[in-house]
Amino acid sequence: MDFGLKGKTALVLGAGGGLGRAIATALAREGARVAIGGRSADSLEPTLAEIRAAGGEGLPLVWDLADIGAIEAQVSEIERRFGPVEVLVNNTGGPPPTPAAGQDVELWSRQFQAMVLSVIALTDRVLPKMRERKWGRVITSTSSGVVAPIPNLGVSNALRSTLVGWSKTLAREVGRDGVTVNIVLPGRVATKRILFLDEAKAKRESRAVEEVSKESTAQIPVGRYGRPEEYGDVVAFLASERSSYVTGSVIRVDGGLIPSI
């Protein structure tokens, strides 16, 4: 199936990590030119190598998402090199594990800027040209915690849920302009983030990490953690021409983990 992404310009945030890297590689494999944002040049090198191995063209950008003032310069550089952003994948890092109660206001404020305001501001920057060209894709990766809140991820559950309401509202506003807006939820996908959470739980409960991971996979109907490339392929479909009638949706890539309908 031709996804119709050849020559399209994509921007993938958080591309120095497992999910972002898999998404960027999947888009490059479909012929998109992919700008990749990450915390450091070192973290982006493996992603850039995978993009090139897939026959694609990549543009690495060291990007602190909490610095909203940097958005204009970064997007302008993408436009100069590749043209207007046509596929935007908002993929931010997660906050530290915490209960919902008793967190410092500064933590809430700092994480809100990095995880929510940055996404909104960046989308607002690239959206006008998508609407003008009558084609665009805005895809935001969040967490299964927006459907079934995850214990001890209070800040993450709250802030990522904000993005779901924003995304659904935006989808109604821009649908007639040929722009789709969707949320994607990873379940337990084998990335450094999942390993970090398993290790944190093991430490809190004085247990072995292997025991925690085994218990975790036992709750997943398919019996294993997901592979990053499985997640990347779903995002690539949502970015494609073939997904033009999918908007305002929350797509789960969780191996059946989330128990609710």
Backbone as CSV, one residue per row, in Angstrom:
resi,resn,N_x,N_y,N_z,CA_x,CA_y,CA_z,C_x,C_y,C_z
1,MET,0.839,-1.194,0.000,0.000,0.000,0.000,0.877,1.247,0.000
2,ASP,0.611,2.161,-0.903,1.337,3.427,-0.968,0.687,4.410,-0.003
3,PHE,1.433,4.854,0.984,0.899,5.779,1.981,0.832,7.225,1.482
4,GLY,1.396,7.496,0.320,1.336,8.842,-0.221,2.171,9.853,0.532
5,LEU,3.255,9.404,1.129,4.100,10.300,1.924,5.395,10.700,1.225
6,LYS,5.599,10.230,0.028,6.834,10.561,-0.684,6.943,12.072,-0.890
7,GLY,8.064,12.636,-0.419,8.300,14.062,-0.576,7.636,14.938,0.471
8,LYS,6.823,14.346,1.357,6.200,15.129,2.419,7.241,15.498,3.471
9,THR,7.011,16.633,4.130,7.905,17.060,5.211,7.272,16.722,6.550
10,ALA,8.004,15.959,7.348,7.518,15.555,8.671,8.447,16.078,9.752
11,LEU,7.868,16.358,10.892,8.644,16.729,12.083,8.243,15.793,13.208
12,VAL,9.230,15.109,13.770,8.994,14.186,14.872,9.751,14.678,16.094
13,LEU,9.022,14.996,17.137,9.644,15.402,18.396,10.012,14.167,19.222
14,GLY,10.915,14.350,20.167,11.324,13.232,21.017,11.929,12.101,20.206
15,ALA,12.615,12.451,19.133,13.104,11.444,18.190,14.407,10.794,18.627
16,GLY,14.935,11.197,19.771,16.146,10.562,20.267,15.865,9.313,21.074
17,GLY,14.570,9.026,21.320,14.192,7.869,22.123,13.507,6.804,21.304
18,GLY,13.077,5.743,21.981,12.552,4.563,21.311,11.351,4.799,20.428
19,LEU,10.284,5.401,20.957,9.085,5.612,20.162,9.319,6.633,19.060
20,GLY,9.946,7.763,19.408,10.212,8.794,18.416,11.106,8.294,17.298
21,ARG,12.101,7.498,17.649,13.009,6.942,16.635,12.256,6.008,15.690
22,ALA,11.399,5.182,16.264,10.633,4.243,15.446,9.669,4.976,14.510
23,ILE,9.062,6.039,15.006,8.145,6.832,14.185,8.901,7.488,13.031
24,ALA,10.020,8.127,13.358,10.813,8.811,12.329,11.273,7.837,11.253
25,THR,11.704,6.659,11.660,12.175,5.653,10.704,11.035,5.167,9.813
26,ALA,9.862,4.954,10.410,8.706,4.494,9.632,8.307,5.533,8.590
27,LEU,8.333,6.797,8.955,7.988,7.862,8.003,9.032,7.962,6.890
28,ALA,10.296,7.833,7.265,11.365,7.888,6.262,11.244,6.731,5.280
29,ARG,10.861,5.577,5.785,10.707,4.402,4.927,9.612,4.617,3.884
30,GLU,8.641,5.472,4.221,7.544,5.772,3.294,7.869,6.944,2.373
31,GLY,9.085,7.473,2.479,9.520,8.504,1.553,9.434,9.927,2.060
32,ALA,9.046,10.114,3.321,8.985,11.468,3.880,10.383,11.975,4.212
33,ARG,10.548,13.285,4.135,11.759,13.935,4.635,11.480,14.277,6.083
34,VAL,12.350,13.830,6.983,12.006,13.864,8.406,12.961,14.742,9.207
35,ALA,12.408,15.818,9.778,13.148,16.605,10.762,12.933,15.944,12.115
36,ILE,14.005,15.782,12.868,13.917,15.081,14.144,14.423,15.987,15.266
37,GLY,13.605,16.135,16.291,13.986,16.956,17.437,14.302,16.084,18.633
38,GLY,15.374,16.427,19.343,15.762,15.666,20.529,16.609,16.500,21.456
39,ARG,16.831,15.977,22.641,17.535,16.728,23.687,19.007,16.966,23.391
40,SER,19.626,16.061,22.642,21.058,16.210,22.377,21.406,15.661,21.009
41,ALA,22.506,16.139,20.473,22.966,15.664,19.172,23.306,14.177,19.231
42,ASP,23.877,13.732,20.359,24.242,12.322,20.502,23.022,11.413,20.440
43,SER,21.922,11.854,21.062,20.721,11.016,21.065,20.094,10.919,19.678
44,LEU,20.325,11.930,18.848,19.725,11.946,17.515,20.535,11.177,16.475
45,GLU,21.799,10.932,16.751,22.658,10.261,15.770,22.135,8.888,15.363
46,PRO,21.733,8.021,16.330,21.220,6.704,15.913,19.942,6.819,15.074
47,THR,19.094,7.805,15.399,17.870,8.007,14.629,18.199,8.435,13.212
48,LEU,19.130,9.361,13.077,19.540,9.834,11.760,20.119,8.680,10.935
49,ALA,20.887,7.817,11.603,21.462,6.662,10.909,20.365,5.723,10.407
50,GLU,19.319,5.519,11.214,18.217,4.639,10.803,17.426,5.250,9.645
51,ILE,17.242,6.569,9.688,16.549,7.251,8.592,17.317,7.062,7.286
52,ARG,18.619,7.239,7.347,19.439,7.088,6.144,19.463,5.653,5.663
53,ALA,19.494,4.715,6.608,19.479,3.300,6.232,18.168,2.922,5.549
54,ALA,17.102,3.649,5.896,15.795,3.408,5.271,15.670,4.122,3.930
55,GLY,16.734,4.800,3.523,16.722,5.502,2.244,16.149,6.899,2.318
56,GLY,16.011,7.436,3.556,15.398,8.744,3.736,16.388,9.854,3.984
57,GLU,15.855,11.032,4.105,16.642,12.230,4.375,16.201,12.803,5.710
58,GLY,17.148,13.054,6.605,16.817,13.549,7.931,17.490,14.874,8.245
59,LEU,16.880,15.616,9.155,17.432,16.886,9.626,17.397,16.870,11.151
60,PRO,18.559,16.682,11.817,18.575,16.641,13.275,18.551,18.047,13.874
61,LEU,17.737,18.213,14.899,17.608,19.502,15.581,17.665,19.284,17.091
62,VAL,18.674,19.831,17.728,18.734,19.773,19.193,17.670,20.723,19.726
63,TRP,16.730,20.184,20.511,15.505,20.927,20.810,15.074,20.683,22.253
64,ASP,15.062,21.735,23.042,14.518,21.690,24.403,13.060,22.135,24.312
65,LEU,12.131,21.196,24.461,10.723,21.508,24.265,10.190,22.513,25.274
66,ALA,10.843,22.618,26.421,10.397,23.585,27.420,10.697,25.026,26.992
67,ASP,11.590,25.188,26.016,11.954,26.517,25.525,11.039,26.888,24.365
68,ILE,9.903,27.455,24.695,8.918,27.794,23.667,9.455,28.860,22.716
69,GLY,10.351,29.705,23.207,10.934,30.747,22.372,11.782,30.205,21.234
70,ALA,12.168,28.926,21.311,13.013,28.334,20.268,12.206,27.817,19.079
71,ILE,10.894,27.758,19.216,10.056,27.148,18.180,10.220,27.841,16.831
72,GLU,10.180,29.150,16.826,10.227,29.886,15.557,11.503,29.575,14.778
73,ALA,12.642,29.614,15.449,13.908,29.359,14.753,13.979,27.927,14.240
74,GLN,13.513,26.974,15.044,13.581,25.578,14.628,12.687,25.302,13.422
75,VAL,11.454,25.792,13.462,10.534,25.557,12.346,11.019,26.282,11.095
76,SER,11.557,27.468,11.261,12.082,28.215,10.113,13.213,27.447,9.431
77,GLU,14.038,26.776,10.223,15.125,25.981,9.656,14.572,24.791,8.860
78,ILE,13.533,24.159,9.393,12.901,23.048,8.662,12.332,23.552,7.341
79,GLU,11.654,24.680,7.394,11.053,25.245,6.179,12.124,25.611,5.153
80,ARG,13.247,26.101,5.633,14.337,26.477,4.726,14.912,25.243,4.038
81,ARG,15.047,24.148,4.789,15.678,22.942,4.251,14.712,22.038,3.499
82,PHE,13.514,21.859,4.048,12.584,20.862,3.494,11.266,21.436,2.987
83,GLY,10.918,22.656,3.417,9.601,23.202,3.111,8.682,23.117,4.324
84,PRO,7.437,23.578,4.193,6.510,23.615,5.321,6.260,22.228,5.913
85,VAL,6.087,22.193,7.224,5.794,20.936,7.922,4.382,20.482,7.548
86,GLU,4.288,19.271,7.017,2.996,18.711,6.607,2.521,17.615,7.563
87,VAL,3.460,16.976,8.238,3.140,15.959,9.240,3.867,16.340,10.529
88,LEU,3.102,16.592,11.570,3.686,16.938,12.865,3.382,15.822,13.851
89,VAL,4.424,15.256,14.432,4.255,14.230,15.462,4.752,14.796,16.783
90,ASN,3.798,15.127,17.645,4.113,15.649,18.979,4.371,14.480,19.922
91,ASN,5.605,14.354,20.351,5.997,13.228,21.209,6.947,13.770,22.265
92,THR,6.435,13.960,23.473,7.250,14.559,24.531,7.644,13.523,25.564
93,GLY,8.690,13.816,26.299,9.096,12.955,27.404,8.100,13.028,28.544
94,GLY,8.174,12.058,29.422,7.259,12.020,30.555,7.895,12.564,31.820
95,PRO,7.072,13.031,32.766,7.582,13.532,34.038,7.984,12.379,34.956
96,PRO,8.635,12.667,36.057,9.008,11.595,36.984,7.767,10.981,37.613
97,PRO,7.838,9.712,38.012,6.707,9.094,38.705,6.405,9.837,40.006
98,THR,5.146,10.177,40.209,4.725,10.868,41.434,3.260,10.562,41.697
99,PRO,2.851,10.623,42.967,1.412,10.635,43.240,0.822,11.962,42.782
100,ALA,-0.490,12.030,42.705,-1.139,13.267,42.273,-1.106,14.328,43.361
101,ALA,-1.190,13.909,44.602,-1.271,14.855,45.720,0.106,15.280,46.205
102,GLY,0.180,16.525,46.651,1.361,16.995,47.359,2.548,17.370,46.516
103,GLN,2.355,17.546,45.203,3.481,17.920,44.346,3.658,19.432,44.324
104,ASP,4.906,19.848,44.245,5.222,21.273,44.237,4.616,21.938,43.000
105,VAL,4.103,23.138,43.179,3.502,23.881,42.070,4.510,24.098,40.942
106,GLU,5.766,24.273,41.308,6.805,24.485,40.294,6.955,23.266,39.388
107,LEU,6.808,22.067,39.948,6.873,20.857,39.134,5.731,20.832,38.126
108,TRP,4.513,21.132,38.597,3.363,21.175,37.699,3.583,22.201,36.588
109,SER,4.072,23.372,36.959,4.267,24.445,35.994,5.329,24.085,34.955
110,ARG,6.440,23.544,35.418,7.541,23.197,34.521,7.123,22.094,33.542
111,GLN,6.442,21.088,34.057,6.019,19.983,33.199,4.890,20.404,32.254
112,PHE,4.024,21.295,32.708,2.950,21.794,31.838,3.545,22.532,30.640
113,GLN,4.575,23.316,30.891,5.204,24.046,29.783,5.877,23.092,28.809
114,ALA,6.575,22.079,29.338,7.320,21.162,28.486,6.422,20.179,27.738
115,MET,5.328,19.736,28.387,4.511,18.668,27.825,3.255,19.151,27.112
116,VAL,2.740,20.322,27.515,1.466,20.786,26.973,1.622,22.074,26.164
117,LEU,2.120,23.127,26.794,2.235,24.410,26.101,3.151,24.319,24.882
118,SER,4.217,23.542,24.998,5.137,23.406,23.865,4.433,22.773,22.670
119,VAL,3.614,21.763,22.927,2.885,21.079,21.864,1.879,22.027,21.205
120,ILE,1.150,22.756,22.027,0.147,23.678,21.500,0.805,24.791,20.683
121,ALA,1.877,25.363,21.214,2.549,26.463,20.531,3.166,26.012,19.208
122,LEU,3.781,24.851,19.205,4.384,24.333,17.976,3.305,24.034,16.925
123,THR,2.227,23.419,17.358,1.142,23.117,16.420,0.572,24.399,15.827
124,ASP,0.377,25.412,16.669,-0.130,26.693,16.180,0.820,27.317,15.154
125,ARG,2.117,27.058,15.298,3.091,27.623,14.371,3.002,26.976,12.989
126,VAL,2.782,25.671,12.932,2.794,24.989,11.623,1.399,24.846,11.007
127,LEU,0.363,25.022,11.795,-1.000,24.783,11.323,-1.459,25.707,10.186
128,PRO,-1.140,27.001,10.222,-1.638,27.872,9.147,-1.250,27.406,7.746
129,LYS,-0.031,26.927,7.557,0.381,26.478,6.225,-0.268,25.153,5.854
130,MET,-0.544,24.306,6.839,-1.299,23.084,6.555,-2.683,23.448,6.030
131,ARG,-3.348,24.383,6.702,-4.705,24.775,6.313,-4.704,25.464,4.945
132,GLU,-3.674,26.252,4.720,-3.556,26.951,3.438,-3.382,25.969,2.294
133,ARG,-2.630,24.902,2.539,-2.352,23.902,1.500,-3.416,22.805,1.439
134,LYS,-4.379,22.876,2.365,-5.491,21.913,2.414,-5.020,20.480,2.652
135,TRP,-3.942,20.341,3.416,-3.463,19.000,3.763,-2.533,19.094,4.974
136,GLY,-2.771,18.239,5.944,-1.879,18.204,7.096,-2.264,17.100,8.060
137,ARG,-1.289,16.696,8.863,-1.513,15.676,9.881,-0.877,16.143,11.191
138,VAL,-1.676,16.157,12.233,-1.167,16.459,13.577,-1.437,15.229,14.435
139,ILE,-0.380,14.593,14.884,-0.489,13.350,15.651,0.238,13.555,16.976
140,THR,-0.456,13.308,18.073,0.134,13.526,19.391,0.180,12.215,20.155
141,SER,1.367,11.831,20.551,1.570,10.608,21.325,1.451,10.939,22.808
142,THR,0.579,10.224,23.498,0.400,10.505,24.928,0.716,9.259,25.754
143,SER,-0.284,8.681,26.400,-0.069,7.534,27.287,-1.397,6.850,27.536
144,SER,-1.346,5.566,27.824,-2.576,4.846,28.173,-3.196,5.411,29.449
145,GLY,-2.421,6.200,30.192,-2.924,6.819,31.413,-4.041,7.822,31.188
146,VAL,-4.241,8.268,29.948,-5.346,9.205,29.688,-6.679,8.471,29.609
147,VAL,-6.632,7.153,29.438,-7.846,6.339,29.413,-8.039,5.626,30.745
148,ALA,-6.962,5.043,31.241,-6.982,4.345,32.523,-5.801,4.862,33.334
149,PRO,-6.013,5.881,34.201,-4.905,6.492,34.939,-4.004,5.463,35.621
150,ILE,-2.710,5.675,35.456,-1.711,4.732,35.962,-1.276,5.157,37.358
151,PRO,-1.330,4.253,38.344,-0.908,4.597,39.700,0.514,5.170,39.727
152,ASN,0.690,6.184,40.547,1.977,6.845,40.763,2.502,7.591,39.535
153,LEU,1.615,7.875,38.583,1.963,8.750,37.465,0.967,9.908,37.431
154,GLY,0.771,10.529,38.584,-0.246,11.565,38.724,-0.061,12.750,37.802
155,VAL,1.147,13.268,37.705,1.408,14.428,36.855,1.214,14.053,35.386
156,SER,1.731,12.912,34.998,1.596,12.457,33.614,0.130,12.253,33.241
157,ASN,-0.622,11.557,34.086,-2.037,11.305,33.798,-2.789,12.614,33.572
158,ALA,-2.539,13.593,34.423,-3.271,14.862,34.355,-2.892,15.676,33.124
159,LEU,-1.604,15.851,32.886,-1.171,16.724,31.804,-1.417,16.106,30.434
160,ARG,-1.213,14.821,30.302,-1.462,14.187,29.005,-2.952,14.187,28.672
161,SER,-3.790,14.105,29.699,-5.239,14.175,29.454,-5.631,15.534,28.890
162,THR,-4.921,16.564,29.271,-5.169,17.898,28.724,-5.016,17.895,27.208
163,LEU,-4.017,17.180,26.721,-3.768,17.135,25.281,-4.873,16.404,24.518
164,VAL,-5.538,15.472,25.177,-6.639,14.760,24.511,-7.796,15.723,24.247
165,GLY,-8.164,16.523,25.259,-9.231,17.505,25.075,-8.880,18.538,24.025
166,TRP,-7.643,18.983,24.044,-7.174,19.962,23.042,-7.234,19.370,21.640
167,SER,-6.763,18.140,21.486,-6.701,17.501,20.178,-8.096,17.295,19.591
168,LYS,-9.014,16.833,20.407,-10.375,16.596,19.931,-11.032,17.902,19.489
169,THR,-10.811,18.961,20.251,-11.370,20.264,19.899,-10.776,20.776,18.599
170,LEU,-9.460,20.650,18.463,-8.767,21.122,17.266,-9.229,20.361,16.030
171,ALA,-9.468,19.069,16.168,-9.885,18.261,15.022,-11.164,18.801,14.396
172,ARG,-12.090,19.276,15.215,-13.343,19.817,14.701,-13.122,21.155,13.995
173,GLU,-12.118,21.879,14.436,-11.876,23.211,13.885,-11.207,23.166,12.506
174,VAL,-10.409,22.140,12.255,-9.592,22.146,11.033,-9.938,21.038,10.053
175,GLY,-10.930,20.237,10.377,-11.267,19.095,9.519,-11.607,19.482,8.094
176,ARG,-12.337,20.566,7.907,-12.732,20.979,6.553,-11.556,21.540,5.750
177,ASP,-10.430,21.751,6.417,-9.236,22.246,5.729,-8.300,21.113,5.311
178,GLY,-8.778,19.871,5.435,-7.940,18.744,5.024,-6.879,18.363,6.037
179,VAL,-7.036,18.837,7.274,-6.064,18.536,8.331,-6.706,17.573,9.324
180,THR,-6.057,16.452,9.588,-6.549,15.520,10.591,-5.723,15.660,11.865
181,VAL,-6.374,15.407,12.986,-5.735,15.574,14.294,-6.103,14.369,15.158
182,ASN,-5.103,13.602,15.554,-5.366,12.377,16.304,-4.389,12.197,17.473
183,ILE,-4.840,11.394,18.417,-4.031,11.000,19.571,-3.675,9.524,19.432
184,VAL,-2.452,9.176,19.767,-2.046,7.774,19.791,-1.574,7.430,21.207
185,LEU,-2.050,6.295,21.708,-1.697,5.866,23.056,-0.815,4.626,23.004
186,PRO,0.409,4.708,23.498,1.192,3.482,23.634,0.805,2.759,24.920
187,GLY,0.716,1.445,24.836,0.628,0.665,26.055,2.041,0.478,26.577
188,ARG,2.377,-0.723,26.923,3.725,-0.992,27.421,4.603,-1.443,26.251
189,VAL,5.303,-0.467,25.705,6.191,-0.715,24.573,7.626,-0.735,25.098
190,ALA,8.405,-1.651,24.617,9.752,-1.880,25.143,10.693,-0.734,24.789
191,THR,10.699,0.287,25.624,11.582,1.440,25.478,12.294,1.685,26.805
192,LYS,13.228,2.630,26.806,13.930,2.973,28.045,12.971,3.530,29.094
193,ARG,11.906,4.209,28.630,10.916,4.756,29.562,10.223,3.633,30.336
194,ILE,9.849,2.559,29.658,9.185,1.445,30.335,10.154,0.754,31.288
195,LEU,11.393,0.595,30.863,12.401,0.006,31.753,12.574,0.872,32.996
196,PHE,12.613,2.191,32.813,12.745,3.123,33.934,11.581,2.959,34.908
197,LEU,10.357,2.865,34.384,9.183,2.727,35.247,9.186,1.383,35.970
198,ASP,9.603,0.327,35.277,9.696,-0.987,35.926,10.738,-0.956,37.044
199,GLU,11.854,-0.311,36.773,12.913,-0.215,37.791,12.451,0.602,38.989
200,ALA,11.718,1.703,38.730,11.225,2.548,39.817,10.238,1.771,40.690
201,LYS,9.363,0.994,40.051,8.394,0.195,40.815,9.110,-0.880,41.620
202,ALA,10.095,-1.522,41.014,10.854,-2.558,41.714,11.552,-1.989,42.943
203,LYS,12.093,-0.785,42.804,12.778,-0.147,43.928,11.792,0.210,45.038
204,ARG,10.623,0.774,44.669,9.620,1.143,45.666,9.138,-0.070,46.459
205,GLU,9.025,-1.205,45.763,8.439,-2.395,46.378,9.476,-3.419,46.810
206,SER,10.762,-3.038,46.703,11.869,-3.932,47.093,11.748,-5.300,46.407
207,ARG,11.589,-5.256,45.104,11.444,-6.467,44.307,12.459,-6.456,43.167
208,ALA,12.614,-7.583,42.515,13.503,-7.662,41.353,12.798,-7.069,40.140
209,VAL,13.565,-6.404,39.280,12.997,-5.811,38.076,12.372,-6.892,37.202
210,GLU,13.024,-8.041,37.118,12.521,-9.126,36.294,11.142,-9.590,36.769
211,GLU,10.950,-9.589,38.065,9.652,-9.986,38.616,8.569,-8.978,38.242
212,VAL,8.929,-7.692,38.342,7.970,-6.637,37.991,7.607,-6.718,36.507
213,SER,8.599,-6.910,35.661,8.348,-6.991,34.212,7.503,-8.206,33.867
214,LYS,7.768,-9.339,34.511,6.993,-10.549,34.263,5.538,-10.349,34.672
215,GLU,5.338,-9.716,35.809,3.985,-9.416,36.287,3.280,-8.466,35.330
216,SER,4.028,-7.502,34.812,3.469,-6.514,33.896,3.025,-7.158,32.584
217,THR,3.878,-7.988,31.989,3.526,-8.617,30.718,2.379,-9.605,30.879
218,ALA,2.219,-10.164,32.068,1.126,-11.103,32.307,-0.241,-10.433,32.183
219,GLN,-0.278,-9.110,32.322,-1.539,-8.367,32.225,-1.894,-7.993,30.784
220,ILE,-0.976,-8.238,29.858,-1.179,-7.850,28.459,-1.711,-9.052,27.682
221,PRO,-2.875,-8.927,27.048,-3.457,-10.067,26.344,-2.528,-10.745,25.339
222,VAL,-1.694,-9.984,24.633,-0.794,-10.636,23.671,0.445,-11.224,24.346
223,GLY,0.602,-10.984,25.653,1.634,-11.653,26.434,3.040,-11.111,26.316
224,ARG,3.190,-9.879,25.857,4.534,-9.300,25.733,4.437,-7.786,25.657
225,TYR,5.586,-7.127,25.852,5.656,-5.696,25.577,5.658,-5.490,24.058
226,GLY,5.171,-4.336,23.654,5.169,-4.020,22.233,6.564,-3.676,21.735
227,ARG,6.740,-3.763,20.430,7.994,-3.337,19.803,7.829,-1.913,19.291
228,PRO,8.824,-1.059,19.452,8.701,0.326,19.000,8.271,0.444,17.549
229,GLU,8.753,-0.452,16.691,8.403,-0.351,15.273,6.916,-0.627,15.035
230,GLU,6.288,-1.408,15.903,4.847,-1.634,15.780,4.087,-0.331,16.030
231,TYR,4.568,0.431,16.966,3.968,1.738,17.259,4.224,2.709,16.108
232,GLY,5.453,2.722,15.626,5.817,3.617,14.528,4.993,3.380,13.281
233,ASP,4.659,2.118,13.005,3.869,1.804,11.816,2.448,2.353,11.912
234,VAL,1.875,2.323,13.109,0.528,2.874,13.287,0.542,4.386,13.074
235,VAL,1.553,5.048,13.604,1.663,6.496,13.423,1.859,6.827,11.950
236,ALA,2.665,6.032,11.252,2.887,6.272,9.816,1.571,6.161,9.044
237,PHE,0.724,5.210,9.419,-0.576,5.116,8.751,-1.414,6.367,9.009
238,LEU,-1.441,6.830,10.249,-2.222,8.032,10.569,-1.680,9.258,9.843
239,ALA,-0.402,9.243,9.510,0.201,10.353,8.775,-0.083,10.276,7.282
240,SER,-0.622,9.180,6.827,-0.717,8.917,5.389,-1.964,9.488,4.736
241,GLU,-1.953,9.435,3.414,-3.134,9.778,2.625,-4.282,8.823,2.938
242,ARG,-3.955,7.591,3.254,-4.966,6.555,3.471,-5.787,6.780,4.732
243,SER,-5.356,7.648,5.612,-6.059,7.868,6.889,-6.914,9.130,6.864
244,SER,-7.268,9.611,5.693,-7.902,10.925,5.565,-9.266,11.047,6.242
245,TYR,-9.901,9.910,6.572,-11.207,9.970,7.228,-11.108,9.607,8.713
246,VAL,-9.888,9.589,9.228,-9.661,9.315,10.660,-9.190,10.609,11.315
247,THR,-10.041,11.204,12.123,-9.651,12.424,12.835,-10.449,12.549,14.118
248,GLY,-9.871,13.249,15.080,-10.513,13.386,16.379,-10.532,12.089,17.154
249,SER,-9.667,11.157,16.785,-9.687,9.820,17.381,-8.546,9.623,18.383
250,VAL,-8.767,8.657,19.258,-7.742,8.209,20.199,-7.453,6.753,19.850
251,ILE,-6.269,6.502,19.313,-5.901,5.177,18.811,-4.989,4.483,19.838
252,ARG,-5.396,3.300,20.260,-4.614,2.542,21.234,-3.679,1.570,20.522
253,VAL,-2.438,1.555,20.938,-1.472,0.576,20.451,-0.924,-0.080,21.713
254,ASP,-1.697,-1.022,22.240,-1.439,-1.496,23.606,-1.508,-2.993,23.793
255,GLY,-1.634,-3.753,22.698,-1.707,-5.203,22.853,-2.932,-5.669,23.608
256,GLY,-3.953,-4.796,23.678,-5.174,-5.156,24.391,-5.137,-4.866,25.883
257,LEU,-4.094,-4.149,26.339,-3.892,-3.941,27.773,-5.017,-3.162,28.449
258,ILE,-5.435,-2.040,27.853,-6.426,-1.182,28.494,-7.756,-1.938,28.580
259,PRO,-8.280,-2.109,29.779,-9.453,-2.984,29.928,-10.780,-2.360,29.528
260,SER,-10.843,-1.034,29.458,-12.118,-0.386,29.162,-12.434,-0.424,27.675
261,ILE,-13.709,-0.277,27.329,-14.140,-0.252,25.944,-13.795,1.103,25.321
